[in-house]
Amino acid sequence: MSDLRTNIIGLNVQYLFNSERYSYKASFLQNEFQKRSAGSHYWIRKLLDARNGGLTPLTGRIH
């Protein structure tokens, strides 16, 4: 039995300013396009908490 333990927790929050005029869909899909120019600021916040516990050393060696 291995004594290696890893916990990873993530959170991603996004907010698009000027969403009523900016086509978010058109920026990712090839079948949509935006007829009129309407730039927008994009706010993103990411949080990641990674924990590693146990006595096994992390090495590049494969057994």
Beta strands, then each sheet from edge to edge (+ up, - down):
strand 1: 5-16
strand 2: 42-53
sheet 1: 1+ 2-
end
